[in-house]
Amino acid sequence: QVQLLESGGGVVQAGGSLRLSCSVSGRTADMDYMYWYRQAPGKGREYVGEIRRSDGHIDYANSVKGRFTISRDNAKNMVYLQMTSLKPEDTAVYYCHVPGIPWGQGTQVTVSS
């Protein structure tokens, strides 16, 4: 069974940085789109960004554009989210998502003011 495992979360002060990782285990054929989402306490799941294997296309939500960077290592079946200039409003559980694969447990990011 294909599984997603996020890691790298933690507590950081405003203005700090974190790098999240997501590993995909199991059969990963045709895994073109990979996404990052987040869910803050009491709110719905929010789109953060995406990266496409076929042409390297990357896109971000306006709220993180210029501060977050998505990358992937296809050979290792990994996707990363480099987060800089973090704000308290970035506090959330962060999830990677691949269509057709069950959501993972996510990784908690807490930004203190």
Disulfide bonds with the S-S distance in Angstrom:
Cys22-Cys96 1.77
